[in-house]
Amino acid sequence: MKRSVLIFRPFGYVLVVLGLSACSDDPGLTEYADKLNNQVHSTLNLPAQTIQAPKPQLQYPAKRDLAHNIERTSMGLLDSLQLNHCQLGQLIAENNSSLGRLKNGFSRYHADLTMIQALNECIEHPDSTGVKDKLKEALAHKESQLKNSLANAFARDDGLRKALSVGNNSLPKIHVTEYNYAVNALERFTRILERWSYTKKADDPAELIKMLGRLERSNYLPDLYRTMLDYSYKLEKMTELLPEIPQSVYCQNDQVPDKALELKKAFNAIYIEEMQGDIAEIIEQHQRLLMTLESLEGIAPQPELKTYIAELGTLSKKLTDASVHFVRPWQRFYSACDFTPGLD
């Protein structure tokens, strides 16, 4: 895994590759961008122009758009009464109970996988001779619905949906412990789901359910995505508003205009000292997620969900590109004045 970090220098920028081990719309960390934008416009006597980021269009698809219809697999009452010799009879009773009907999301998917395992085992049981054909029919039908069951799990499970959704607010600060809590849960959940999807066999679901609970309680990953989208938008907007630093504030004939010094002070204090480090760390945190997102994209049955997860995986590249484009005119300005970033 690699991350790209933008390093500002007086004669250019370089990309240094390092090895990695309800809506309030709070700007959080990205408020630094607003502060820099306002300071630059004030220094240059330009009309104030907002760069407030709009609500992102990138959103986890709605449940109704992802949910699939599932045909109920059933056996006649007399046939099901002949299954006490294998685990299948007990599972049928459990699934038909009031608690069994409440299962949803990945709990329902786990129940369906367990039922398929039990059907296979019961078919091979020597006491199943009289109902073997009915069991085979039930197994074929249950297997035909498994993809729909997985689709509904991705559509309806609140823990996974939250972990992959764009949040309402940007991060108030970068918090390594909270990040690790969330990303470890998503990675562990994904490894279990990968195993289930590959083997079509489900072990004890307690660990998977525990990880989903952690994801449902954490806002960190949703707010991380929102921070990246908001920062990308604000950097792009500032580049659009000021594609070049005006030549009137460039240093010429060994003269340093007062406004050049003011711009340097603002850029050093806000971008170099605050924004650049935060952006680099945000990109690093996101890039640790890339392999997990790729795995979930491969498992998700719905094309629209695959497209969404793939887009979620591009956020670090988009933020890196926005940072590069934003820095270019400032690099030329610093070079013309022989300014050193970060030093006053």
Secondary structure, 3 states (H helix, E strand, C coil): CEEEEEEEECCEEEEEEEECCCCCCCCHHHHHHHHHHHHHHHHCCCCCCCCCCCCCCCCCCCHHHHCCCCCCCCCCHHHHCCCCCCHHHHHHHHHCCHHHHCCCHHHHHHHHHHHHHHHHHHHHCHHHHHHHHHHHHHHHHHHHCHHHHHHHHHHHCHHHHHHCCCCCCCCCCCCHHHHHHHHHHHHHHHHHHHHHHHHCCCCCCHHHHHHHHHHHHCCHHHHHHHHHHHHHHHHHHHHHHCCCCCHHHCCECCECCHHHHHHHHHHHHHHHHHHHHHHHHHHHHHHHCHHHHHHHHHHCCCHHHHHHHHHHCCHHHHHHHHHHHHHHHHHHHHHHHCCCCCCC
